[in-house]
Amino acid sequence: MNITVDVNELNTEFIVKLKGEIDAYTAPKLRESLFPISEQDNVSIIIDLTEVSYMDSTGLGVFVGAFKSVRAHNGEFTLIGLSERLRRLFDITGLADIIDIKSGTEGGLE
């Protein structure tokens, strides 16, 4: 199990492309990549999950923590490119009502 985290920065916007599986083994790497960014003021983070094949509750916890941190620093947090399976995970947990989730991938727009 592995995850690749690719962060592209343009001013205060960060596009984070993830590839692989997000679980108890890979979540720490994801957390190490996201949290320093999430603690910046007025930042916009777009996370592309197009190439994520699996995610468990540990991954959800990382996203919730990063989301809370971004919002506390007056930023924006958006998820894009979710598969049906991942979208269902966010729907079932109620997180889809809180976190901005877009169906399109280009610039986070539908």
N, CA, C and O atoms as a DFTB+ gen file, in Angstrom:
440 C
 N C O
     1  1       0.838      -1.173       0.000
     2  2       0.000       0.000       0.000
     3  2       0.884       1.238       0.000
     4  3       1.825       1.351       0.786
     5  1       0.564       2.163      -0.897
     6  2       1.372       3.351      -1.031
     7  2       0.515       4.518      -1.472
     8  3      -0.579       4.340      -2.008
     9  1       1.029       5.720      -1.237
    10  2       0.350       6.918      -1.699
    11  2       1.394       7.893      -2.217
    12  3       2.492       8.016      -1.674
    13  1       1.015       8.582      -3.290
    14  2       1.847       9.634      -3.846
    15  2       1.113      10.945      -3.638
    16  3      -0.071      11.059      -3.956
    17  1       1.816      11.937      -3.101
    18  2       1.236      13.253      -2.850
    19  2       2.015      14.261      -3.679
    20  3       3.208      14.472      -3.458
    21  1       1.335      14.881      -4.634
    22  2       1.959      15.867      -5.516
    23  2       1.306      17.221      -5.253
    24  3       0.116      17.397      -5.511
    25  1       2.080      18.175      -4.741
    26  2       1.552      19.489      -4.377
    27  2       2.054      20.527      -5.369
    28  3       3.259      20.690      -5.560
    29  1       1.109      21.230      -6.002
    30  2       1.438      22.328      -6.911
    31  2       0.893      23.618      -6.314
    32  3      -0.279      23.698      -5.946
    33  1       1.755      24.626      -6.222
    34  2       1.378      25.890      -5.589
    35  2       1.360      27.018      -6.607
    36  3       2.275      27.163      -7.418
    37  1       0.288      27.820      -6.545
    38  2       0.190      29.026      -7.348
    39  2      -0.354      30.121      -6.441
    40  3      -1.557      30.184      -6.184
    41  1       0.539      30.984      -5.955
    42  2       0.198      32.028      -4.983
    43  2      -0.382      31.393      -3.720
    44  3       0.330      30.678      -3.014
    45  1      -1.656      31.638      -3.422
    46  2      -2.258      31.060      -2.215
    47  2      -3.151      29.865      -2.538
    48  3      -3.918      29.420      -1.684
    49  1      -3.059      29.340      -3.764
    50  2      -3.843      28.162      -4.138
    51  2      -2.911      26.962      -4.264
    52  3      -1.872      27.022      -4.922
    53  1      -3.309      25.882      -3.618
    54  2      -2.544      24.641      -3.678
    55  2      -3.425      23.560      -4.285
    56  3      -4.548      23.336      -3.834
    57  1      -2.907      22.892      -5.312
    58  2      -3.612      21.746      -5.876
    59  2      -2.817      20.512      -5.458
    60  3      -1.645      20.358      -5.800
    61  1      -3.487      19.643      -4.713
    62  2      -2.848      18.447      -4.174
    63  2      -3.431      17.243      -4.899
    64  3      -4.609      16.922      -4.747
    65  1      -2.583      16.574      -5.698
    66  2      -3.028      15.383      -6.422
    67  2      -2.550      14.154      -5.674
    68  3      -1.362      14.000      -5.388
    69  1      -3.502      13.282      -5.361
    70  2      -3.197      12.067      -4.625
    71  2      -3.350      10.860      -5.535
    72  3      -4.221      10.818      -6.405
    73  1      -2.484       9.884      -5.315
    74  2      -2.552       8.650      -6.100
    75  2      -2.256       7.480      -5.174
    76  3      -1.254       7.481      -4.459
    77  1      -3.140       6.474      -5.193
    78  2      -2.932       5.290      -4.374
    79  2      -4.052       5.065      -3.382
    80  3      -5.217       5.346      -3.663
    81  1      -3.684       4.547      -2.201
    82  2      -4.652       4.221      -1.170
    83  2      -4.392       5.063       0.078
    84  3      -3.245       5.316       0.444
    85  1      -5.483       5.494       0.725
    86  2      -5.361       6.262       1.957
    87  2      -5.904       5.402       3.087
    88  3      -7.105       5.147       3.173
    89  1      -4.998       4.960       3.950
    90  2      -5.382       4.102       5.068
    91  2      -4.466       4.387       6.254
    92  3      -3.735       5.377       6.248
    93  1      -4.499       3.544       7.250
    94  2      -3.715       3.766       8.467
    95  2      -2.210       3.841       8.182
    96  3      -1.478       4.503       8.918
    97  1      -1.748       3.180       7.139
    98  2      -0.327       3.178       6.823
    99  2       0.101       4.417       6.043
   100  3       1.214       4.909       6.229
   101  1      -0.768       4.925       5.176
   102  2      -0.396       6.055       4.321
   103  2      -0.902       7.404       4.838
   104  3      -0.424       8.448       4.395
   105  1      -1.852       7.396       5.761
   106  2      -2.417       8.649       6.283
   107  2      -1.369       9.577       6.905
   108  3      -1.462      10.790       6.714
   109  1      -0.373       9.060       7.643
   110  2       0.631       9.976       8.202
   111  2       1.371      10.778       7.128
   112  3       1.647      11.961       7.325
   113  1       1.688      10.154       6.011
   114  2       2.358      10.872       4.918
   115  2       1.447      11.971       4.369
   116  3       1.900      13.083       4.094
   117  1       0.175      11.655       4.214
   118  2      -0.785      12.646       3.736
   119  2      -0.903      13.788       4.731
   120  3      -0.906      14.956       4.341
   121  1      -0.999      13.464       5.999
   122  2      -1.105      14.477       7.052
   123  2       0.119      15.393       7.039
   124  3      -0.022      16.610       7.159
   125  1       1.321      14.822       6.895
   126  2       2.554      15.609       6.863
   127  2       2.578      16.578       5.682
   128  3       3.181      17.648       5.767
   129  1       1.931      16.210       4.600
   130  2       1.889      17.080       3.418
   131  2       0.822      18.162       3.538
   132  3       1.044      19.301       3.125
   133  1      -0.326      17.818       4.096
   134  2      -1.460      18.746       4.145
   135  2      -1.417      19.766       5.282
   136  3      -1.744      20.936       5.078
   137  1      -1.019      19.332       6.467
   138  2      -1.170      20.208       7.629
   139  2      -0.338      21.487       7.585
   140  3      -0.841      22.532       7.997
   141  1       0.911      21.460       7.107
   142  2       1.640      22.738       7.012
   143  2       0.951      23.734       6.068
   144  3       0.968      24.941       6.314
   145  1       0.360      23.232       5.011
   146  2      -0.363      24.095       4.066
   147  2      -1.637      24.617       4.719
   148  3      -1.969      25.795       4.592
   149  1      -2.347      23.738       5.418
   150  2      -3.649      24.097       5.999
   151  2      -3.540      25.158       7.086
   152  3      -4.533      25.802       7.425
   153  1      -2.357      25.343       7.629
   154  2      -2.168      26.304       8.706
   155  2      -1.806      27.706       8.205
   156  3      -1.568      28.611       9.005
   157  1      -1.765      27.884       6.878
   158  2      -1.493      29.198       6.312
   159  2      -2.796      29.995       6.223
   160  3      -3.866      29.422       6.017
   161  1      -2.700      31.309       6.377
   162  2      -3.884      32.163       6.307
   163  2      -4.374      32.331       4.871
   164  3      -3.578      32.464       3.941
   165  1      -5.696      32.324       4.708
   166  2      -6.374      32.605       3.430
   167  2      -5.916      31.716       2.276
   168  3      -5.866      32.163       1.130
   169  1      -5.592      30.493       2.567
   170  2      -5.134      29.568       1.538
   171  2      -6.329      28.837       0.920
   172  3      -7.360      28.656       1.568
   173  1      -6.182      28.429      -0.317
   174  2      -7.186      27.605      -0.988
   175  2      -6.534      26.273      -1.337
   176  3      -5.548      26.230      -2.072
   177  1      -7.090      25.191      -0.807
   178  2      -6.555      23.858      -1.082
   179  2      -7.588      23.076      -1.882
   180  3      -8.738      22.929      -1.467
   181  1      -7.155      22.579      -3.036
   182  2      -7.991      21.712      -3.870
   183  2      -7.314      20.352      -3.888
   184  3      -6.163      20.226      -4.308
   185  1      -8.026      19.347      -3.434
   186  2      -7.466      18.001      -3.374
   187  2      -8.116      17.141      -4.450
   188  3      -9.329      16.930      -4.457
   189  1      -7.280      16.654      -5.356
   190  2      -7.744      15.822      -6.466
   191  2      -7.611      14.351      -6.085
   192  3      -6.506      13.834      -5.920
   193  1      -8.761      13.686      -5.948
   194  2      -8.794      12.277      -5.547
   195  2      -9.054      11.339      -6.728
   196  3      -9.418      10.181      -6.525
   197  1      -8.875      11.817      -7.937
   198  2      -9.158      11.026      -9.137
   199  2      -8.452       9.672      -9.125
   200  3      -9.028       8.666      -9.538
   201  1      -7.207       9.646      -8.652
   202  2      -6.423       8.409      -8.700
   203  2      -6.311       7.707      -7.345
   204  3      -5.402       6.907      -7.123
   205  1      -7.239       8.015      -6.448
   206  2      -7.277       7.314      -5.152
   207  2      -8.216       6.123      -5.297
   208  3      -9.398       6.287      -5.597
   209  1      -7.686       4.936      -5.083
   210  2      -8.466       3.717      -5.293
   211  2      -9.172       3.235      -4.027
   212  3     -10.124       2.459      -4.101
   213  1      -8.705       3.696      -2.866
   214  2      -9.282       3.220      -1.603
   215  2      -9.028       4.250      -0.508
   216  3      -7.982       4.898      -0.483
   217  1      -9.998       4.395       0.397
   218  2      -9.802       5.245       1.558
   219  2     -10.618       4.680       2.712
   220  3     -11.764       4.270       2.530
   221  1     -10.016       4.662       3.906
   222  2     -10.746       4.216       5.096
   223  2     -10.979       5.399       6.033
   224  3     -10.733       6.549       5.667
   225  1     -11.448       5.111       7.226
   226  2     -11.790       6.174       8.173
   227  2     -10.576       7.001       8.593
   228  3     -10.718       8.164       8.973
   229  1      -9.397       6.413       8.527
   230  2      -8.189       7.170       8.860
   231  2      -8.004       8.321       7.878
   232  3      -7.630       9.427       8.267
   233  1      -8.266       8.054       6.615
   234  2      -8.187       9.097       5.591
   235  2      -9.218      10.178       5.826
   236  3      -8.925      11.366       5.686
   237  1     -10.424       9.770       6.182
   238  2     -11.460      10.757       6.503
   239  2     -11.004      11.671       7.630
   240  3     -11.225      12.881       7.589
   241  1     -10.371      11.090       8.629
   242  2      -9.874      11.868       9.757
   243  2      -8.845      12.906       9.341
   244  3      -8.846      14.025       9.855
   245  1      -7.973      12.543       8.420
   246  2      -6.971      13.496       7.919
   247  2      -7.661      14.656       7.210
   248  3      -7.304      15.816       7.417
   249  1      -8.649      14.341       6.373
   250  2      -9.358      15.399       5.645
   251  2     -10.155      16.304       6.579
   252  3     -10.196      17.518       6.381
   253  1     -10.786      15.721       7.594
   254  2     -11.542      16.528       8.559
   255  2     -10.599      17.470       9.303
   256  3     -10.910      18.647       9.480
   257  1      -9.456      16.960       9.735
   258  2      -8.484      17.789      10.439
   259  2      -7.953      18.916       9.579
   260  3      -7.842      20.054      10.034
   261  1      -7.623      18.600       8.326
   262  2      -7.112      19.622       7.405
   263  2      -8.200      20.646       7.100
   264  3      -7.931      21.846       7.042
   265  1      -9.427      20.170       6.905
   266  2     -10.557      21.065       6.637
   267  2     -10.747      22.051       7.790
   268  3     -10.897      23.252       7.563
   269  1     -10.741      21.547       9.018
   270  2     -10.924      22.409      10.195
   271  2      -9.807      23.443      10.296
   272  3     -10.057      24.604      10.620
   273  1      -8.585      23.023      10.021
   274  2      -7.450      23.932      10.085
   275  2      -7.546      25.026       9.024
   276  3      -7.297      26.198       9.308
   277  1      -7.907      24.639       7.804
   278  2      -8.053      25.608       6.716
   279  2      -9.134      26.622       7.066
   280  3      -8.935      27.826       6.905
   281  1     -10.269      26.142       7.541
   282  2     -11.378      27.050       7.882
   283  2     -11.013      27.972       9.041
   284  3     -11.429      29.130       9.061
   285  1     -10.245      27.478      10.001
   286  2      -9.819      28.300      11.136
   287  2      -8.891      29.429      10.696
   288  3      -8.757      30.442      11.383
   289  1      -8.252      29.239       9.543
   290  2      -7.340      30.247       9.006
   291  2      -7.959      30.983       7.807
   292  3      -7.246      31.523       6.961
   293  1      -9.297      30.994       7.751
   294  2     -10.050      31.720       6.714
   295  2      -9.729      31.277       5.290
   296  3      -9.682      32.093       4.369
   297  1      -9.511      29.980       5.124
   298  2      -9.202      29.445       3.809
   299  2     -10.348      28.641       3.225
   300  3     -11.421      28.526       3.816
   301  1     -10.091      28.088       2.047
   302  2     -11.073      27.252       1.351
   303  2     -10.488      25.856       1.155
   304  3      -9.292      25.690       0.917
   305  1     -11.364      24.859       1.262
   306  2     -10.953      23.458       1.167
   307  2     -11.932      22.745       0.253
   308  3     -13.125      22.689       0.548
   309  1     -11.442      22.200      -0.855
   310  2     -12.305      21.560      -1.847
   311  2     -11.745      20.201      -2.237
   312  3     -10.536      20.040      -2.405
   313  1     -12.634      19.226      -2.378
   314  2     -12.266      17.907      -2.886
   315  2     -12.841      17.755      -4.286
   316  3     -13.990      18.120      -4.536
   317  1     -12.038      17.214      -5.195
   318  2     -12.502      16.968      -6.559
   319  2     -12.115      15.550      -6.996
   320  3     -11.244      14.915      -6.403
   321  1     -12.777      15.083      -8.032
   322  2     -12.421      13.814      -8.653
   323  2     -12.730      12.574      -7.842
   324  3     -12.040      11.564      -7.984
   325  1     -13.744      12.618      -6.996
   326  2     -14.074      11.455      -6.178
   327  2     -14.769      10.378      -7.006
   328  3     -15.643      10.668      -7.823
   329  1     -14.366       9.141      -6.780
   330  2     -15.062       8.019      -7.403
   331  2     -16.415       7.864      -6.712
   332  3     -16.669       8.486      -5.681
   333  1     -17.274       7.032      -7.287
   334  2     -18.579       6.754      -6.666
   335  2     -18.396       6.231      -5.245
   336  3     -19.118       6.626      -4.329
   337  1     -17.431       5.345      -5.075
   338  2     -17.174       4.729      -3.764
   339  2     -16.751       5.784      -2.736
   340  3     -17.253       5.796      -1.612
   341  1     -15.827       6.669      -3.125
   342  2     -15.382       7.703      -2.196
   343  2     -16.489       8.709      -1.918
   344  3     -16.658       9.149      -0.780
   345  1     -17.239       9.073      -2.939
   346  2     -18.344      10.016      -2.750
   347  2     -19.359       9.445      -1.753
   348  3     -19.874      10.164      -0.897
   349  1     -19.633       8.158      -1.877
   350  2     -20.582       7.495      -0.981
   351  2     -20.066       7.534       0.465
   352  3     -20.847       7.714       1.399
   353  1     -18.763       7.367       0.645
   354  2     -18.159       7.419       1.972
   355  2     -18.377       8.799       2.614
   356  3     -18.689       8.889       3.802
   357  1     -18.215       9.862       1.833
   358  2     -18.439      11.211       2.353
   359  2     -19.929      11.471       2.587
   360  3     -20.299      12.173       3.528
   361  1     -20.780      10.906       1.731
   362  2     -22.228      11.068       1.910
   363  2     -22.717      10.370       3.175
   364  3     -23.461      10.956       3.963
   365  1     -22.303       9.125       3.370
   366  2     -22.755       8.320       4.508
   367  2     -22.344       8.966       5.831
   368  3     -23.107       8.949       6.797
   369  1     -21.153       9.529       5.871
   370  2     -20.656      10.121       7.111
   371  2     -21.189      11.538       7.350
   372  3     -20.986      12.109       8.421
   373  1     -21.866      12.094       6.357
   374  2     -22.382      13.455       6.487
   375  2     -21.361      14.529       6.149
   376  3     -21.675      15.719       6.190
   377  1     -20.148      14.122       5.817
   378  2     -19.095      15.096       5.511
   379  2     -19.338      15.824       4.193
   380  3     -18.829      16.926       3.984
   381  1     -20.115      15.209       3.308
   382  2     -20.422      15.860       2.023
   383  2     -21.251      17.121       2.229
   384  3     -21.261      18.006       1.373
   385  1     -21.946      17.206       3.359
   386  2     -22.735      18.396       3.669
   387  2     -21.874      19.521       4.235
   388  3     -22.308      20.673       4.281
   389  1     -20.666      19.195       4.663
   390  2     -19.790      20.166       5.310
   391  2     -18.632      20.579       4.399
   392  3     -18.318      21.762       4.270
   393  1     -18.010      19.593       3.778
   394  2     -16.849      19.832       2.919
   395  2     -17.318      20.072       1.485
   396  3     -18.217      19.389       0.994
   397  1     -16.700      21.046       0.823
   398  2     -17.031      21.369      -0.567
   399  2     -16.492      20.263      -1.482
   400  3     -15.282      20.054      -1.569
   401  1     -17.394      19.566      -2.155
   402  2     -17.010      18.482      -3.059
   403  2     -17.539      18.811      -4.445
   404  3     -18.736      19.029      -4.635
   405  1     -16.627      18.844      -5.410
   406  2     -16.982      19.128      -6.807
   407  2     -16.836      17.850      -7.617
   408  3     -15.972      17.019      -7.339
   409  1     -17.693      17.704      -8.625
   410  2     -17.622      16.494      -9.439
   411  2     -16.581      16.615     -10.539
   412  3     -16.026      15.605     -10.971
   413  1     -16.305      17.820     -10.999
   414  2     -15.318      18.020     -12.055
   415  2     -13.914      18.055     -11.502
   416  3     -13.726      18.126     -10.288
   417  1     -12.918      18.005     -12.382
   418  2     -11.540      18.024     -11.918
   419  2     -10.798      19.286     -12.338
   420  3      -9.865      19.689     -11.643
   421  1     -11.161      19.912     -13.416
   422  2     -10.395      21.052     -13.883
   423  2     -10.664      22.275     -13.014
   424  3     -11.752      22.850     -13.047
   425  1      -9.666      22.656     -12.246
   426  2      -9.779      23.802     -11.372
   427  2     -10.826      23.652     -10.284
   428  3     -11.207      24.633      -9.646
   429  1     -11.289      22.436     -10.071
   430  2     -12.286      22.203      -9.039
   431  2     -13.670      22.655      -9.436
   432  3     -14.551      22.759      -8.583
   433  1     -13.884      22.927     -10.713
   434  2     -15.178      23.423     -11.160
   435  2     -15.984      22.312     -11.786
   436  3     -15.435      21.388     -12.385
   437  1     -17.297      22.410     -11.643
   438  2     -18.172      21.406     -12.238
   439  2     -18.414      21.738     -13.682
   440  3     -19.130      21.013     -14.372
